[in-house]
Amino acid sequence: MIRYERYAIYYAPKSDSLLGRFGNAWLGWNPETKRSTPRPKVIGLSSDDIEQVTTSPTRYGFHGTLKPPFRLAKNKTFEGLTLAIEDLCDTLKPVRGAPLSLQVIGGFLAFTPRDSKMAISALADQCVWKLDSFRSAPSDDELARRRQSGLSERQEALLLKWGYPYVMDEFRFHLTLSNKLSGERLNHVHQCLETASEHLLLSPFEINDLCLFGDPGHNRPFHLIKRFPLQAG
């Protein structure tokens, strides 16, 4: 069994769905099969072009964060974590809403929800809160790295309490599609991706399970370890 350095709770579309097939191909990695995947054919962008603008999100796989990556606390086990996720999912309802939209967030391209934001945020809050006892406190180096971006007073408080500055009221659900881009390159990739993903943004967006991801370390891409269906209601 692989020993993972960190764990995370993500939304990830099933790899055989339209959204999953496109997102995994766009990033060149299928976290469910743990294999690289050919880049999609996109008018105006070569495979090399896509690879160059997706180096950062490829590391994490195509996903939307619900509970950010964390190291397992020393007094906790992987088996205990999976049981806690199962128990949590017994209390959580699936989320359904309007189709996603393609947006630019601070220079990053991402799919974001058009509605159901409050329901998704509530789902993420439960993941952060109910599973917090499994999280090891961040090291001084990790805290310093988080602070490099310049945190607000509220974000600093969240960092100290939950180990990450963009949770709870600072949380914004999104599925990252690119590195940080600017200028003509951002505009060009945005236009090409908008055309290529148009067919994906017609179906309602649904979160039917929580996905436990693992970080295998050495800068290798994250793995999808297990799906946990949302069972309530």
Buried (B, 14 or more C-beta within 10 A) or exposed (E): EEEBEBBBBBBBBBBEBBBBBBBBBBBBBBBBEBEEBEBBEBEEBEEEBBBBBBEEBBBBBBBBBBBBBBBBBEEBEBEBBBEBBBEBBEEBBBBEBEBBBBBBEEEBBBBBBEEBBEBBBBBBBBBBBBBBEBBBEBEEEBBEEBEEEEBEEEBBBBBEEBBBBBBBEBBBBBBBBBBEBEEEBBEBBBEBBEEBBEEBBEEEBBBBBBBBBBBBEEEEBBBBBEBBEBBEE
